[in-house]
Amino acid sequence: MIRLDGKRAVVTGAAQGICAAVTHVLAAAVAEVWAVDRNPQPAGWESERVHSRVVDVTRSKQLAELAAATGSVDVLVNCAGIVPVGDLLSCTEEEWQVAAVRCCWGPTRQRSSPEAST
């Protein structure tokens, strides 16, 4: 297993599934992990190394607040994402736009936030 002693990680979409597992793997590697999701994590989810925070990655203000709370970040795992339910032709343009904003613009906002580089 890799060691990330003293490193700080942010995992988006961390409330469930693969993203939650990634959070725990990083914490086991001795990293400080900020687990963020637009939905709250289950009670008892936090630990000495895992901090949870409700953040919608499509909201620049929330990302700036996260950057101010975390300080510098060594590892960013973007797991936040949604996909429209249904086949390609039955999904509306609006559904695809929402998915694109969450999946594509969220990571861009995280990277380009001036507060994220402090």
URMOBEL-V34022 format. One line per field, one symbol per residue. ss: DSSP state (h for helix, s for strand, l for the rest). burial: I if it has 16 or more other C-alpha atoms within 10 Angstrom, else O. Layout:
ss: ???
burial: ???
This chain:
ss: lllllllsssssllllhhhhhhhhhhhhlllssssssllllllllllllssssslllllhhhhhhhhhhhllllssssllllllllllllllhhhhhhhhhhhhhhhhhhhhlhhhhl
burial: OOOIOOIIIIIIIIIOOOIIOIIIOIIIIIIIIIIIIIOIIOOOOOOOIIIIIIIIIIOOOOIIOIIOOIOOIOOIIIIIIOOIOOOOOOOOOOOOOIIOIIIIOIIOIIOOOOIIOO
